[in-house]
Amino acid sequence: MSSTDPKASTSALNAPSETTVINLYAAAEKIYPRSTFGFFTKWRWVLIWLTQIVFYGIPWIEWGSRQALLFDLEAKRFYIFNLVLYPQDLIYLTAILIISALSLFLFTAIAGRLWCGYACPQTVYTEIFLWIEAKIEGDRAARMKLDGAGMSSKKLVKKGAKHFVWIAFALWTGFTFVGYFTPIRELSTAVVNMGLGPWETFWIGFYGFATYGNAGFMREQVCKYMCPYARFQSAMFDDDTLIVTYDEARGEPRGSRSRKADLTNQKLGSCIDCSMCVQVCPTGIDIRKGLQYECIGCGACADVCDTVMDKMGYERGLVKYSTQTAMTNSWSHAQMLKRILRPRVMIYATALILLVVTLLTSLWLRSPFKVDVIRDRGVMARLAEGGMLENVYRLQIMNATESTQHYQLKATGLDQLVIQSDVLDANHTVTVNPAESRGVPVRLQIPDGSMKSGSHTVTFEIKATESNAVVTEKSIFLVPR
């Protein structure tokens, strides 16, 4: 039998309990990217300017008497320069989205996340907001010092000015975005006259708030935690995909040294461990730790490392764009480029070319108008004047062009078939205004008793007199017993 010491039990009860706190999520530290200059930084800003000129400029381009690019949801029409799409043309929009996705897959297999680093809206607007922040608050050291200081009038003015410019730019972005769905000139007039509708107000505010929050505050967290592309990119990567790499064989062992130091005697690599590559990284990673999903492939670390190498008198390219196979085998650029045309890339490229050719061919052969023939089911068949047997139809003619069109109707399939309509002229022609749909009631007649009872196929032939385009639709003519 075991005995228990009463004094030990009492002291154990009175002893202070030790509580261990386990944090499941580490608090995110604010990243202060250092500004850098170089070849890749210049190209990034070229693409930033290009994308923003396109985004903010296209809604103001006129195409004839309308906006060149307009997704008019109220009228159920999508205007893409000379192309007008209707809800029935959803297949074309679906094809465009599939082509865009497949293009991203192809580009990723070849060049990694260059889309993320150079043209992704999140990256583009984060760079713009960082530029605004640097112009108002100063460089990296000044921003860190300002954030660490207590509240003062100077800090309040700088922070207030920064957020004012951020909000103004974000609202302008939201206004432009809504301008793709509501004619932007009408929208601007409504803004000036304080006559915005509830939906326009909501979407300008919503998109502006999203831009302000994502680019101003969340920044790299969107790329690391919210963007699905960062998670499934590994499925499109292989050892021949172009990525930002650190030449470990050349750079290690790293360490600080003077410019005149003999690397052989000190047994040091080319990396001076200055951490500049970490300071310029917009996602705050250390590229020297190898490929990481947070890397957006912007090349900022390569630019700043080349600058450091120049100052030290070393060869450039310690951090560079390369592939894992090229780094392992010490390949030249020519050898690396030969691996672009590999099976995965060829499959993506072939599928993409086929889709693009199919889409362009379909658009080229697309009829400039559409016709739906609906037989009046409420009237099976009836006798009309002059001993004629009559069936009633409704033709829905949609003019997919932006000019007034005249359509001539013809019906075949039965002997002595006659077309009657109150809206057709003597030549059986009807006028349809630009980008409009018009219903045309039509009565087909044959002499009573000229056909045996049952259903008989009739064919409507509709011809556009301006373009000579022809659409044929079949229907049924009923002869009662």
C-alpha positions as CSV (number, residue, x, y, z in Angstrom):
1,M,0.0,0.0,0.0
2,S,1.2,3.5,-0.7
3,S,0.9,6.4,1.7
4,T,0.3,10.1,1.0
5,D,2.1,12.9,2.8
6,P,-0.6,15.5,3.8
7,K,2.0,18.3,3.9
8,A,3.1,17.6,0.3
9,S,-0.5,17.6,-0.8
10,T,-1.2,20.9,0.8
11,S,1.9,22.6,-0.7
12,A,1.0,21.2,-4.1
13,L,-2.5,22.8,-3.9
14,N,-1.1,26.1,-2.7
15,A,1.7,26.3,-5.4
16,P,1.0,28.7,-8.3
17,S,-0.1,27.0,-11.5
18,E,2.0,27.6,-14.6
19,T,0.0,28.3,-17.7
20,T,1.5,27.7,-21.2
21,V,0.1,29.9,-24.0
22,I,0.4,28.4,-27.5
23,N,-0.2,30.9,-30.3
24,L,-1.7,29.1,-33.3
25,Y,-1.1,32.0,-35.6
26,A,1.9,34.3,-35.4
27,A,1.1,38.0,-35.6
28,A,2.0,39.4,-39.0
29,E,4.8,42.0,-38.9
30,K,4.5,44.9,-41.3
31,I,6.9,44.7,-44.2
32,Y,8.7,47.9,-45.3
33,P,10.1,47.1,-48.8
34,R,13.2,49.1,-49.7
35,S,13.1,50.9,-53.0
36,T,15.5,49.5,-55.6
37,F,16.5,50.2,-59.2
38,G,17.6,47.9,-62.0
39,F,16.6,46.1,-65.2
40,F,13.7,44.2,-63.7
41,T,12.4,47.1,-61.7
42,K,12.3,49.3,-64.9
43,W,10.4,46.6,-66.7
44,R,8.0,46.3,-63.8
45,W,7.2,50.0,-63.9
46,V,6.8,49.8,-67.7
47,L,4.1,47.2,-67.3
48,I,2.5,49.1,-64.4
49,W,2.2,52.2,-66.7
50,L,1.0,50.1,-69.6
51,T,-1.7,48.2,-67.6
52,Q,-3.0,51.4,-66.0
53,I,-3.1,53.4,-69.2
54,V,-5.2,50.5,-70.7
55,F,-7.4,50.2,-67.7
56,Y,-8.1,53.9,-67.1
57,G,-8.1,54.9,-70.8
58,I,-10.2,52.3,-72.6
59,P,-13.6,53.3,-71.1
60,W,-13.1,56.8,-72.6
61,I,-12.5,55.5,-76.2
62,E,-15.4,56.0,-78.5
63,W,-16.4,53.5,-81.1
64,G,-18.8,55.0,-83.5
65,S,-21.6,56.4,-81.3
66,R,-20.9,54.3,-78.2
67,Q,-18.2,53.3,-75.8
68,A,-15.7,50.9,-77.3
69,L,-15.6,48.4,-74.4
70,L,-18.9,48.2,-72.5
71,F,-20.6,45.4,-70.6
72,D,-24.1,46.8,-70.6
73,L,-25.9,44.5,-68.2
74,E,-29.1,46.5,-68.3
75,A,-29.4,46.1,-72.1
76,K,-27.9,42.6,-71.9
77,R,-25.3,43.4,-74.5
78,F,-21.5,43.3,-74.4
79,Y,-19.7,45.7,-76.7
80,I,-16.1,44.7,-77.4
81,F,-15.0,47.3,-80.1
82,N,-16.6,46.0,-83.3
83,L,-18.1,42.9,-81.7
84,V,-21.5,42.9,-80.0
85,L,-22.3,39.9,-77.8
86,Y,-25.7,38.9,-76.4
87,P,-26.7,36.4,-73.7
88,Q,-27.0,33.8,-76.4
89,D,-23.3,34.3,-77.1
90,L,-22.2,33.3,-73.6
91,I,-20.1,30.5,-75.2
92,Y,-17.8,33.2,-76.6
93,L,-17.2,34.7,-73.2
94,T,-16.7,31.3,-71.7
95,A,-14.1,30.5,-74.4
96,I,-12.3,33.8,-73.7
97,L,-12.1,32.9,-70.0
98,I,-10.8,29.4,-70.8
99,I,-8.2,30.8,-73.2
100,S,-7.1,33.3,-70.5
101,A,-6.7,30.5,-67.9
102,L,-4.8,28.3,-70.3
103,S,-2.5,31.2,-71.3
104,L,-1.7,31.6,-67.6
105,F,-0.9,27.9,-67.3
106,L,1.3,28.0,-70.3
107,F,3.1,31.2,-69.2
108,T,3.6,29.7,-65.7
109,A,5.0,26.5,-67.0
110,I,7.6,28.5,-69.0
111,A,8.3,31.6,-66.8
112,G,6.9,30.9,-63.4
113,R,5.1,33.7,-61.6
114,L,6.1,36.6,-63.8
115,W,2.4,37.5,-64.1
116,C,2.3,37.9,-60.3
117,G,5.5,40.0,-60.2
118,Y,4.8,42.3,-63.1
119,A,1.1,42.6,-64.1
120,C,-1.2,41.2,-61.4
121,P,-3.5,43.9,-60.2
122,Q,-2.6,43.2,-56.6
123,T,1.1,43.7,-57.4
124,V,0.4,46.7,-59.6
125,Y,-1.7,48.6,-57.1
126,T,0.6,47.7,-54.2
127,E,3.5,49.2,-56.1
128,I,1.5,52.3,-56.8
129,F,0.4,52.7,-53.1
130,L,4.0,52.1,-51.9
131,W,5.2,54.8,-54.3
132,I,2.6,57.2,-52.9
133,E,3.6,56.2,-49.4
134,A,7.3,56.8,-50.1
135,K,6.7,60.2,-51.7
136,I,4.8,61.4,-48.6
137,E,6.4,59.6,-45.7
138,G,9.9,59.1,-47.0
139,D,12.1,56.1,-47.7
140,R,12.1,52.8,-45.8
141,A,14.1,54.0,-42.8
142,A,11.9,57.2,-42.5
143,R,8.7,55.1,-42.7
144,M,9.9,52.7,-40.0
145,K,10.9,55.7,-37.8
146,L,7.6,57.5,-38.3
147,D,5.5,54.4,-37.5
148,G,7.6,53.8,-34.3
149,A,7.3,57.4,-33.1
150,G,4.5,58.6,-30.9
151,M,1.6,60.6,-32.3
152,S,2.4,64.2,-33.2
153,S,1.1,66.9,-35.5
154,K,3.8,66.0,-38.1
155,K,2.9,62.3,-38.1
156,L,-0.8,63.1,-38.2
157,V,-0.3,65.4,-41.2
158,K,1.8,62.8,-43.1
159,K,-0.5,59.9,-42.3
160,G,-3.6,62.0,-43.1
161,A,-2.2,63.1,-46.5
162,K,-1.2,59.6,-47.4
163,H,-4.6,58.1,-46.7
164,F,-6.3,61.0,-48.4
165,V,-4.4,60.3,-51.6
166,W,-4.9,56.6,-51.2
167,I,-8.7,57.0,-50.8
168,A,-8.9,59.4,-53.8
169,F,-6.9,57.0,-56.0
170,A,-9.0,54.0,-54.8
171,L,-12.3,55.8,-55.6
172,W,-11.0,56.8,-59.0
173,T,-10.2,53.1,-59.6
174,G,-13.7,52.1,-58.4
175,F,-15.3,54.8,-60.7
176,T,-13.3,53.5,-63.7
177,F,-14.3,49.9,-62.9
178,V,-18.0,50.8,-62.9
179,G,-17.4,52.7,-66.1
180,Y,-17.0,49.4,-67.9
181,F,-20.6,48.5,-67.0
182,T,-22.3,51.9,-67.1
183,P,-21.3,54.3,-69.9
184,I,-18.5,56.3,-68.3
185,R,-19.5,59.7,-69.7
186,E,-23.0,59.3,-68.2
187,L,-21.4,58.1,-65.0
188,S,-19.1,61.1,-64.7
189,T,-22.1,63.4,-65.4
190,A,-24.0,61.7,-62.6
191,V,-21.0,62.0,-60.2
192,V,-20.7,65.8,-60.9
193,N,-24.5,66.3,-60.5
194,M,-24.7,64.1,-57.4
195,G,-27.1,61.8,-59.3
196,L,-25.5,58.4,-58.9
197,G,-27.9,55.5,-58.6
198,P,-27.7,53.1,-55.6
199,W,-26.0,50.3,-57.5
200,E,-23.3,52.6,-59.0
201,T,-22.7,54.2,-55.6
202,F,-22.3,50.7,-54.0
203,W,-19.9,49.3,-56.6
204,I,-17.7,52.4,-56.7
205,G,-17.5,52.3,-53.0
206,F,-17.0,48.5,-52.8
207,Y,-14.3,48.4,-55.5
208,G,-12.6,51.5,-54.1
209,F,-12.6,50.0,-50.6
210,A,-11.2,46.7,-51.9
211,T,-8.4,48.6,-53.6
212,Y,-7.7,50.7,-50.6
213,G,-7.6,47.7,-48.2
214,N,-5.8,45.2,-50.4
215,A,-3.1,47.6,-51.7
216,G,-2.8,49.8,-48.7
217,F,-2.9,47.4,-45.8
218,M,-3.1,43.7,-46.7
219,R,-0.5,43.8,-49.5
220,E,1.6,40.7,-49.4
221,Q,-1.0,38.9,-47.2
222,V,-3.3,38.7,-50.2
223,C,-0.6,37.0,-52.2
224,K,0.3,34.6,-49.4
225,Y,-3.0,33.7,-47.9
226,M,-5.9,34.7,-50.2
227,C,-4.7,34.2,-53.7
228,P,-5.3,30.5,-54.8
229,Y,-2.7,30.8,-57.6
230,A,0.1,30.8,-55.0
231,R,-1.2,27.4,-53.7
232,F,-1.7,25.5,-57.0
233,Q,1.3,27.0,-58.9
234,S,3.4,24.0,-57.9
235,A,1.2,21.8,-60.1
236,M,2.4,23.8,-63.2
237,F,6.1,24.1,-62.1
238,D,8.8,21.7,-63.1
239,D,12.6,21.7,-63.0
240,D,12.7,23.7,-66.2
241,T,10.4,26.5,-65.1
242,L,12.1,29.9,-64.9
243,I,12.2,31.1,-61.3
244,V,14.2,33.6,-59.2
245,T,17.1,31.6,-57.8
246,Y,20.1,32.1,-55.5
247,D,23.4,30.5,-56.6
248,E,24.2,28.7,-53.4
249,A,27.4,27.1,-54.7
250,R,28.8,30.5,-55.5
251,G,27.3,32.5,-52.6
252,E,28.1,30.2,-49.7
253,P,29.6,30.4,-47.1
254,R,28.3,33.9,-46.7
255,G,29.7,36.6,-44.5
256,S,30.6,40.3,-44.3
257,R,34.0,41.4,-45.5
258,S,35.8,44.5,-47.0
259,R,35.9,45.1,-50.7
260,K,39.6,44.2,-50.9
261,A,39.2,40.9,-49.0
262,D,40.6,37.8,-50.6
263,L,37.7,35.3,-50.7
264,T,40.0,32.3,-51.2
265,N,42.0,33.0,-48.0
266,Q,38.9,33.9,-46.0
267,K,37.0,30.9,-47.4
268,L,33.9,33.0,-48.2
269,G,31.4,32.9,-51.0
270,S,30.2,36.0,-52.9
271,C,27.2,36.7,-50.6
272,I,28.2,39.4,-48.1
273,D,25.1,38.7,-46.0
274,C,23.9,42.3,-46.3
275,S,20.2,41.1,-46.2
276,M,19.4,43.7,-48.9
277,C,17.5,40.9,-50.9
278,V,15.2,40.5,-47.9
279,Q,14.7,44.2,-47.4
280,V,13.5,44.8,-51.0
281,C,11.3,41.7,-51.1
282,P,7.6,42.8,-51.2
283,T,6.6,39.5,-49.4
284,G,9.4,39.6,-46.9
285,I,11.1,36.3,-47.8
286,D,14.7,35.3,-48.0
287,I,15.4,34.1,-51.5
288,R,18.6,32.4,-50.2
289,K,16.4,29.8,-48.5
290,G,15.4,28.4,-51.9
291,L,12.1,28.4,-53.8
292,Q,9.1,29.4,-51.7
293,Y,5.5,29.7,-52.6
294,E,5.5,33.3,-51.3
295,C,7.9,34.4,-54.1
296,I,6.0,36.4,-56.8
297,G,9.0,36.4,-59.2
298,C,9.3,40.2,-59.3
299,G,13.1,40.2,-59.5
300,A,13.6,43.0,-57.0
301,C,16.2,40.8,-55.1
302,A,18.1,40.2,-58.3
303,D,18.3,43.9,-59.0
304,V,19.5,44.9,-55.6
305,C,22.0,42.0,-55.5
306,D,23.5,43.0,-58.8
307,T,23.9,46.5,-57.3
308,V,25.7,45.1,-54.3
309,M,27.9,42.9,-56.6
310,D,28.8,45.9,-58.6
311,K,29.9,47.8,-55.5
312,M,32.0,44.8,-54.3
313,G,33.5,44.3,-57.7
314,Y,32.0,40.8,-58.1
315,E,30.3,39.2,-61.0
316,R,26.6,39.8,-61.3
317,G,24.0,37.0,-61.2
318,L,24.3,35.7,-57.6
319,V,20.5,36.1,-57.6
320,K,19.0,35.7,-61.0
321,Y,16.3,34.2,-63.2
322,S,17.1,30.6,-63.9
323,T,15.8,27.0,-63.7
324,Q,16.5,24.3,-61.2
325,T,17.9,22.1,-63.9
326,A,20.2,24.9,-65.2
327,M,21.5,25.6,-61.7
328,T,22.2,22.0,-61.0
329,N,24.0,21.4,-64.4
330,S,25.5,24.9,-64.6
331,W,23.9,25.4,-68.0
332,S,24.3,28.5,-70.1
333,H,21.3,30.7,-71.2
334,A,21.3,29.0,-74.6
335,Q,21.1,25.5,-73.1
336,M,18.3,26.7,-70.7
337,L,16.3,28.2,-73.6
338,K,16.4,24.9,-75.5
339,R,14.3,23.3,-72.7
340,I,11.4,25.6,-73.3
341,L,9.9,23.4,-76.0
342,R,9.3,20.4,-73.7
343,P,6.2,18.1,-73.6
344,R,4.2,20.0,-71.0
345,V,4.7,23.3,-72.8
346,M,3.9,21.8,-76.2
347,I,0.6,20.3,-74.8
348,Y,-0.5,23.7,-73.3
349,A,0.6,25.5,-76.5
350,T,-1.3,23.1,-78.8
351,A,-4.5,23.3,-76.8
352,L,-4.2,27.1,-76.6
353,I,-3.7,27.5,-80.4
354,L,-6.6,25.2,-81.2
355,L,-8.9,27.1,-78.9
356,V,-7.9,30.5,-80.3
357,V,-8.3,29.3,-83.9
358,T,-11.7,27.8,-83.1
359,L,-12.9,31.0,-81.4
360,L,-11.7,33.2,-84.2
361,T,-13.2,31.0,-86.8
362,S,-16.5,30.9,-85.0
363,L,-16.5,34.7,-84.7
364,W,-15.7,35.0,-88.4
365,L,-18.5,32.7,-89.4
366,R,-20.9,34.1,-86.9
367,S,-24.2,35.3,-88.4
368,P,-24.9,39.0,-88.1
369,F,-28.4,38.2,-87.0
370,K,-30.4,35.5,-85.2
371,V,-33.9,34.1,-85.8
372,D,-36.1,32.0,-83.5
373,V,-39.3,30.6,-85.0
374,I,-42.1,29.9,-82.5
375,R,-45.3,28.2,-83.6
376,D,-48.4,29.5,-81.9
377,R,-49.5,26.5,-79.9
378,G,-52.7,28.2,-78.9
379,V,-53.9,28.0,-82.5
380,M,-53.5,24.5,-84.0
381,A,-54.8,25.3,-87.4
382,R,-57.7,27.3,-88.7
383,L,-59.6,28.2,-91.9
384,A,-59.1,31.7,-93.2
385,E,-60.8,33.7,-96.0
386,G,-60.8,32.3,-99.5
387,G,-60.8,28.7,-98.3
388,M,-57.2,28.8,-97.0
389,L,-55.9,26.6,-94.2
390,E,-53.7,28.7,-91.9
391,N,-51.0,28.1,-89.2
392,V,-49.7,31.0,-87.1
393,Y,-46.0,31.6,-86.1
394,R,-43.9,34.2,-84.4
395,L,-40.4,35.0,-85.7
396,Q,-38.1,36.7,-83.3
397,I,-35.4,38.4,-85.3
398,M,-32.3,39.8,-83.5
399,N,-30.2,42.3,-85.3
400,A,-26.6,41.7,-84.0
401,T,-25.2,44.6,-86.0
402,E,-25.0,48.3,-85.1
403,S,-26.8,49.5,-88.3
404,T,-30.4,49.3,-89.4
405,Q,-31.1,46.0,-91.3
406,H,-33.9,44.8,-93.6
407,Y,-34.8,41.2,-93.6
408,Q,-36.7,39.4,-96.4
409,L,-38.8,36.4,-95.4
410,K,-39.4,33.3,-97.5
411,A,-41.2,30.0,-96.6
412,T,-40.8,26.7,-98.5
413,G,-41.7,23.1,-98.0
414,L,-45.4,23.0,-99.2
415,D,-47.0,23.5,-102.5
416,Q,-48.9,26.8,-103.0
417,L,-47.6,28.1,-99.6
418,V,-48.4,31.8,-99.0
419,I,-47.0,34.2,-96.4
420,Q,-49.3,36.7,-94.7
421,S,-48.3,39.3,-92.1
422,D,-49.5,42.7,-91.0
423,V,-45.9,43.9,-90.4
424,L,-44.3,42.8,-93.7
425,D,-44.3,45.0,-96.8
426,A,-45.2,43.8,-100.3
427,N,-41.7,42.1,-100.7
428,H,-42.1,40.3,-97.4
429,T,-39.5,42.5,-95.8
430,V,-39.2,43.8,-92.2
431,T,-36.9,46.5,-90.8
432,V,-35.1,45.9,-87.5
433,N,-33.2,48.7,-85.8
434,P,-29.5,48.4,-84.7
435,A,-28.8,45.9,-81.9
436,E,-32.5,45.3,-81.4
437,S,-34.8,42.3,-81.4
438,R,-38.2,42.4,-83.1
439,G,-41.1,39.9,-83.1
440,V,-42.7,39.3,-86.4
441,P,-46.2,37.6,-86.4
442,V,-46.5,35.4,-89.6
443,R,-49.4,33.4,-91.0
444,L,-48.6,30.5,-93.4
445,Q,-51.5,29.5,-95.6
446,I,-52.2,26.7,-98.1
447,P,-55.5,25.8,-100.0
448,D,-57.7,23.7,-97.7
449,G,-57.6,20.1,-98.8
450,S,-54.4,20.4,-100.8
451,M,-52.3,18.4,-98.3
452,K,-53.1,15.2,-96.4
453,S,-53.7,15.5,-92.6
454,G,-50.7,15.4,-90.3
455,S,-47.6,17.5,-89.6
456,H,-45.5,18.8,-92.5
457,T,-42.1,20.4,-92.3
458,V,-41.8,24.0,-93.5
459,T,-38.6,26.0,-93.8
460,F,-38.3,29.7,-93.1
461,E,-35.5,31.5,-95.0
462,I,-34.6,34.9,-93.7
463,K,-32.1,37.0,-95.8
464,A,-30.4,40.3,-94.8
465,T,-30.7,42.5,-97.9
466,E,-27.6,44.6,-96.9
467,S,-25.2,41.7,-96.3
468,N,-26.9,38.9,-98.1
469,A,-26.5,36.7,-95.0
470,V,-29.1,34.0,-94.8
471,V,-30.6,32.1,-91.8
472,T,-32.9,29.1,-92.2
473,E,-35.1,27.7,-89.5
474,K,-37.5,24.7,-89.7
475,S,-40.9,24.4,-88.2
476,I,-44.1,22.3,-88.5
477,F,-47.3,23.0,-90.4
478,L,-50.3,21.1,-89.0
479,V,-53.1,19.9,-91.2
480,P,-56.1,18.7,-89.1
481,R,-58.2,15.7,-90.1
